[in-house]
Amino acid sequence: MASRTTELDLIAQAVRFHIIDMVHEAQSGHVSPGLGAADIVTALYFETMRIDPNDPDMADRDRFVLSKGHSCPVLYAALALRGYFPVEELKTLRRLGSRLQGHPVKGTVPGIEATSGSLGMGACQAVGMALEGRMLGKDYDVWALLGDGELDEGVIWETSASAAKYKLGNLVFIVDRNGLQTDGPCESVMPMEPIDKKFEAFNWKVMKMDGHDMLDILTTLQAARDYRSGPVCVIAKTIKGKGVHFMENTTEWHAKAPNDEQYARAVAELRAGRT
């Protein structure tokens, strides 16, 4: 297991490199939300989810919904490195005519399961997918990554009630709990703690993990998969901008592209293996 977690840590660093690279190339995009989620998305695509890049539409594949769609560079990087499309295409982020736009669009590149970007809507789609799987007797799980600022949306709680009503044991929400959103600290914009108690009140099973500890991530996601009595919410403690010190724990880099000097510094840090 130790060697595998080391491999996954290296892949997550590669994901971070591509996030920095593509946003710098485009001079547009959300950089720090993806950096913070890189370990979780890597664990899902390279270890946890039942998927096959050679058969991206297989009926019983697991589904992943990036509900915080603005952080799509992390999804594009993971999909490319997993083999869904050429890595070289990452350089086309946000270009006119590119398949890789500023939010994920279903039907563009293989592996994108849902169009997302309007906060809260991805969570709704995930519940619908899980319910469909239940009704059709399919053997797949649905994983949705939510931002903690996204929890401000009332629709999150409406859809959470529905998931509990139907006891969707094939559904896992992962809350990227970095504590920051566009306008500042989440607890200043809209206090939502205790998040765990809120989901528990909606009859969800709640788990917690360190979103940058690969062994903890793998162990927790497996436990979430094994729990079949109802929906699971995993609250992942993360650092926004993780891996590049001047981007960490600040809202400045939520939607800002690095200039050439900042890009060079960021790449140097990632190549040095700073985590």
C-alpha positions in Angstrom: 0.0 0.0 0.0 2.9 2.4 0.8 4.3 2.1 -2.7 0.9 2.7 -4.2 0.2 5.8 -2.2 3.6 7.1 -3.3 2.6 6.5 -6.9 -0.7 8.3 -6.4 1.0 11.2 -4.7 3.3 11.6 -7.8 0.3 11.5 -10.1 -1.4 14.1 -8.0 1.7 16.3 -8.4 1.5 15.8 -12.2 -2.2 16.8 -12.1 -1.2 20.0 -10.2 1.5 20.7 -12.8 -1.0 20.5 -15.6 -3.5 22.7 -13.8 -0.8 25.4 -13.5 0.4 24.8 -17.0 -3.0 25.0 -18.7 -4.3 28.0 -16.8 -1.0 29.9 -17.5 -1.3 29.0 -21.2 -4.9 30.2 -21.3 -4.2 33.2 -19.0 -7.7 32.4 -17.7 -9.3 29.9 -15.4 -9.6 28.7 -11.8 -6.3 27.5 -10.4 -6.4 27.2 -6.6 -9.7 25.2 -6.3 -8.2 22.5 -8.5 -4.9 22.4 -6.7 -6.7 21.7 -3.5 -8.8 18.9 -4.9 -6.0 17.2 -6.8 -5.3 14.4 -4.3 -9.0 13.5 -4.0 -9.6 13.5 -7.8 -6.4 11.5 -8.4 -7.5 8.9 -5.8 -10.9 8.6 -7.5 -9.7 8.2 -11.1 -6.6 6.2 -10.5 -7.7 3.9 -7.7 -11.2 4.0 -6.4 -13.7 4.3 -9.2 -14.6 1.4 -11.5 -13.9 3.0 -14.9 -12.3 2.0 -18.2 -10.9 4.8 -20.4 -11.0 2.3 -23.3 -14.8 1.9 -22.8 -15.8 5.2 -21.3 -19.5 4.5 -21.7 -19.7 1.0 -20.2 -23.0 0.6 -18.5 -21.8 -0.2 -15.0 -19.0 2.4 -14.8 -18.9 4.6 -11.7 -20.0 8.2 -12.3 -18.2 11.3 -11.1 -19.8 14.7 -11.0 -17.7 17.8 -10.5 -20.4 19.9 -8.9 -17.9 22.7 -8.3 -17.5 22.9 -12.1 -15.3 26.0 -12.1 -12.4 23.8 -10.8 -12.5 21.8 -14.0 -8.8 22.0 -14.8 -8.3 19.3 -12.1 -10.8 17.1 -13.9 -9.4 17.7 -17.4 -5.9 16.9 -16.1 -7.0 13.7 -14.4 -8.9 12.5 -17.5 -6.0 13.2 -19.8 -3.5 11.5 -17.6 -5.9 8.5 -17.2 -6.1 8.2 -20.9 -9.4 9.6 -21.9 -7.9 12.1 -24.4 -4.4 13.3 -25.4 -2.5 15.2 -22.7 -1.4 17.7 -25.4 -5.0 18.8 -25.7 -4.8 20.3 -22.2 -3.1 23.3 -23.8 -6.3 24.2 -25.5 -8.1 25.2 -22.3 -10.7 27.9 -22.9 -9.6 28.5 -26.5 -12.3 29.2 -29.0 -13.5 25.9 -30.4 -11.8 23.8 -27.8 -13.5 20.9 -26.1 -12.1 22.1 -22.8 -14.1 25.1 -21.7 -14.2 26.9 -18.4 -16.8 24.5 -17.0 -17.3 20.8 -17.9 -19.7 20.1 -20.7 -21.1 16.5 -21.1 -20.6 15.2 -24.6 -17.4 17.0 -25.3 -14.6 14.7 -24.1 -15.1 11.1 -22.9 -15.4 10.8 -19.2 -17.3 13.9 -18.4 -20.6 12.7 -16.9 -22.4 16.0 -16.3 -22.4 19.6 -17.4 -21.8 21.6 -14.3 -21.0 25.1 -13.1 -24.2 26.4 -11.7 -23.5 25.7 -8.1 -25.7 23.0 -6.6 -26.8 21.6 -9.9 -24.1 19.0 -10.0 -25.3 17.6 -6.7 -28.8 17.3 -8.1 -27.6 15.4 -11.2 -25.6 13.1 -9.0 -28.7 12.2 -7.0 -30.6 11.6 -10.2 -27.9 9.3 -11.5 -27.8 7.3 -8.3 -31.6 7.0 -8.3 -31.6 5.9 -11.9 -29.0 3.2 -11.0 -31.2 2.0 -8.2 -34.3 1.9 -10.3 -32.6 0.1 -13.2 -30.7 -2.4 -11.0 -27.3 -1.1 -12.1 -24.2 -1.8 -10.1 -22.5 1.5 -10.1 -21.7 4.2 -7.6 -22.0 7.9 -8.0 -19.3 10.3 -6.6 -19.8 14.0 -6.5 -17.3 16.6 -5.4 -18.8 19.7 -3.8 -17.2 23.0 -2.8 -17.8 24.0 0.8 -19.0 27.4 -0.4 -21.4 25.6 -2.6 -23.2 24.4 0.5 -24.7 27.9 0.7 -27.1 26.8 -2.1 -30.4 25.8 -0.8 -30.8 23.2 -3.5 -28.0 21.2 -1.8 -30.3 20.5 1.1 -33.3 19.8 -1.0 -31.4 17.2 -2.9 -29.9 15.8 0.2 -33.4 15.2 1.6 -34.3 13.3 -1.6 -31.2 11.1 -1.4 -31.9 10.2 2.1 -35.6 9.5 1.3 -34.6 7.0 -1.3 -31.7 5.6 0.8 -29.2 5.9 -2.0 -26.4 3.7 -0.8 -24.7 4.1 -4.1 -24.1 7.9 -3.7 -21.2 9.7 -2.1 -20.8 13.4 -1.7 -17.3 14.7 -1.0 -17.2 18.2 0.4 -13.9 20.0 -0.4 -13.6 21.8 3.0 -10.9 24.4 2.4 -12.8 27.1 4.2 -12.6 29.7 1.4 -14.9 30.8 -1.4 -14.7 33.6 -3.9 -15.8 36.4 -1.6 -13.8 35.3 1.5 -13.8 32.8 4.3 -16.9 30.6 4.1 -17.8 31.1 7.7 -17.9 34.9 7.1 -19.9 34.7 3.9 -22.4 32.2 5.2 -21.8 30.2 8.4 -22.6 26.5 7.7 -21.0 24.7 10.6 -21.6 22.2 11.9 -21.7 20.7 8.4 -21.4 17.1 9.8 -24.4 17.6 12.0 -26.4 19.1 9.2 -25.9 16.1 6.9 -26.5 13.7 9.8 -29.8 15.5 10.4 -30.7 14.7 6.8 -30.0 11.0 7.6 -26.7 10.8 5.8 -23.7 8.8 7.0 -20.9 11.3 7.6 -17.2 10.5 7.4 -14.1 12.8 7.6 -10.7 12.6 6.0 -7.5 14.6 5.4 -7.9 15.5 1.8 -4.1 15.5 1.3 -3.2 12.3 3.0 -3.5 9.7 0.3 -3.7 6.7 2.6 -6.5 8.4 4.6 -8.3 9.3 1.3 -8.2 5.7 0.0 -9.3 4.2 3.3 -12.2 6.6 3.7 -13.4 6.3 0.1 -13.4 2.6 0.4 -15.4 2.8 3.7 -17.8 5.1 1.9 -18.2 2.6 -0.9 -18.8 -0.2 1.6 -21.6 1.6 3.4 -24.8 0.7 1.6 -27.5 1.7 3.9 -27.9 5.2 2.6 -26.0 8.2 1.1 -22.6 9.1 2.5 -21.1 12.6 2.9 -17.3 12.7 3.2 -16.0 16.0 4.6 -12.4 16.4 3.3 -10.2 18.9 5.0 -8.1 20.5 2.3 -5.9 23.5 1.6 -7.0 25.7 -1.3 -4.0 26.1 -3.7 -2.2 23.1 -2.1 1.3 22.6 -3.4 2.2 26.2 -4.4 2.9 28.2 -1.2 1.9 31.6 -2.6 -1.4 30.3 -3.8 -2.3 28.4 -0.5 -5.0 29.6 1.8 -5.9 32.7 -0.1 -8.9 33.8 -2.2 -6.6 35.8 -4.5 -5.9 32.8 -6.7 -9.4 31.4 -6.9 -9.8 32.6 -10.5 -6.5 34.2 -11.5 -3.8 33.0 -14.0 -0.1 33.2 -13.1 2.2 35.4 -15.1 5.4 34.0 -16.5 7.4 34.7 -13.3 4.7 33.2 -11.0 4.3 30.2 -13.4 8.1 29.5 -13.1 8.0 29.7 -9.3 5.0 27.4 -9.1 6.5 24.8 -11.5 9.7 24.8 -9.5 7.9 24.2 -6.3 5.9 21.3 -7.8 9.0 19.8 -9.3 10.8 20.0 -6.0 8.0 17.9 -4.6 6.6 20.4 -2.1 3.3 19.1 -0.7 
